Amino acid sequence: MKAAIGLSGGVDSAVAAYLLSEQGYDVTGIILRLKPESAADSDIADAKRIADKLGIELKILDRREVFAQKVISPFISEYCSGRTPNPCIECNKEIKFGVMLDYALEIGCDCIATGHYARIENCGGRYLLKRSQSSKDQSYFLFRLTQEQLSKTVFPLEGLTKDEIREIARKAELPVAEKGDSQEICFVPNDDYIAFLASKNISSPEGNFIDKSGNVLGTHNGIINYTVGQRKGLGAFGKPMFVNRINAADNTVIIGENGTQYCKGLIADRLNFIAFDCLTEPMRAEVKIRFRAKEQPALITPLDGGKIQIIFDEPQRSITPGQSAVIYDGNTVIGGGRIIEQID
C-alpha cells in the first residue's frame, strides 16, 4: 500500500515515516510550504535529511496561497470580531487533511499519515476518531475531520509516548532525534499574535472597559489585545479583574472580579459530527472547551440554524468565543463546533 507521510521536519513525523516503512508501506514524504517567509526553509532542510535517511522520495508542496486564504485570513477576521481562534483546527481540516490529502491521492497514494497523537477505528463502516493513549493526545484538534478524510488517514504513533518516540528516532539514527517540539502557531513568530496582526496592518480603536451592568470602568486599547479570561494588561482597578466578554459590535470589553468569569454554558456553530451524521435530539456527554481544559459533563441540545446549546453540570471558567467545544463519549470524539456565545 502506498502512503504519503506529512513530514514537518520534526521528530514525530520522522518516526511516523520510519514506522510506516518498517510496516511495509511504500512511503512518499510530503512537506508543506505554508509560510511566506524563509522560516520554513530549515524545516524543509530537516525533512530532506529525514527522507534521505529513510530512502524515501520527498515532495515539497507549496500551498502558501490557499493557507493564507483558508487559515490566516480567518484567524485575522476572528480576532477583529472579538473572538480567539484556534488556527490549528482549521489547518488540519483544510490543509493537512484537505489539500495535502488531495495531492497524495492525485500522485497515486492510498492514504495519508501524520505524526498526530490520535487513533482511528473502523466500526461497522463508520470511522471513529479516538483519544490517544498518550498524554500528548491531539484528538481535540482533529474533530473537524470528515468520514472521507478519516477513511484515508493513518496515525502511526498511536500508543507511543514522547520518550518512546525519541528512543525510536535515536535507534533509527534519524537526524532530528533531539530536535525540540514546536509549541507555537506556525505562522505567528514568537507566539506574539499582537505583533503578527500589526505586521498585517491590523489594529482596533480604543473603547470602554465596562462591567456586566454596563458601567464604564476605564479605557481599553482595542479589542484585538484581549481574550476572555485574561487578567494581565488590563490596568489598575484596585483589585484583580478579568475579561469576561468582548463585544465587537459596540467595541467594549466586559471585565469583572474573580468569580465573574464562570458561565453555565455556550452556543456553538460550524458543527461537525464524527460518530454520527447530525445531532437530532439532546444527549449527555463530556465537553472540552479548550485544548488544555479537562472535559466536563454537559447536556448538548440541537438548535435551529446548525447550532448546538451546551449546558454544563457545573459552571465553567472563561468560556471563550472562537475556541472549539469538542464533545467526547469516553475516548470517542463525537464531534464539536466553534464557540460563538456564552450562556450565563
Secondary structure as GFF3:
##gff-version 3
##sequence-region A 1 344
A	DSSP	beta_strand	2	6	.	.	.	ID=ss1
A	DSSP	alpha_helix	11	22	.	.	.	ID=ss2
A	DSSP	beta_strand	26	33	.	.	.	ID=ss3
A	DSSP	alpha_helix	40	54	.	.	.	ID=ss4
A	DSSP	beta_strand	57	62	.	.	.	ID=ss5
A	DSSP	alpha_helix	64	67	.	.	.	ID=ss6
A	DSSP	pi_helix	68	72	.	.	.	ID=ss7
A	DSSP	alpha_helix	73	80	.	.	.	ID=ss8
A	DSSP	alpha_helix	87	91	.	.	.	ID=ss9
A	DSSP	pi_helix	92	99	.	.	.	ID=ss10
A	DSSP	alpha_helix	100	106	.	.	.	ID=ss11
A	DSSP	beta_strand	111	113	.	.	.	ID=ss12
A	DSSP	beta_strand	119	123	.	.	.	ID=ss13
A	DSSP	beta_strand	126	130	.	.	.	ID=ss14
A	DSSP	three_ten_helix	139	142	.	.	.	ID=ss15
A	DSSP	alpha_helix	147	151	.	.	.	ID=ss16
A	DSSP	beta_strand	153	154	.	.	.	ID=ss17
A	DSSP	alpha_helix	162	171	.	.	.	ID=ss18
A	DSSP	three_ten_helix	189	191	.	.	.	ID=ss19
A	DSSP	alpha_helix	193	199	.	.	.	ID=ss20
A	DSSP	beta_strand	207	210	.	.	.	ID=ss21
A	DSSP	beta_strand	216	220	.	.	.	ID=ss22
A	DSSP	three_ten_helix	223	225	.	.	.	ID=ss23
A	DSSP	beta_strand	241	247	.	.	.	ID=ss24
A	DSSP	beta_strand	252	257	.	.	.	ID=ss25
A	DSSP	beta_strand	262	273	.	.	.	ID=ss26
A	DSSP	beta_strand	283	288	.	.	.	ID=ss27
A	DSSP	beta_strand	296	303	.	.	.	ID=ss28
A	DSSP	beta_strand	307	317	.	.	.	ID=ss29
A	DSSP	beta_strand	324	329	.	.	.	ID=ss30
A	DSSP	beta_strand	332	343	.	.	.	ID=ss31
###
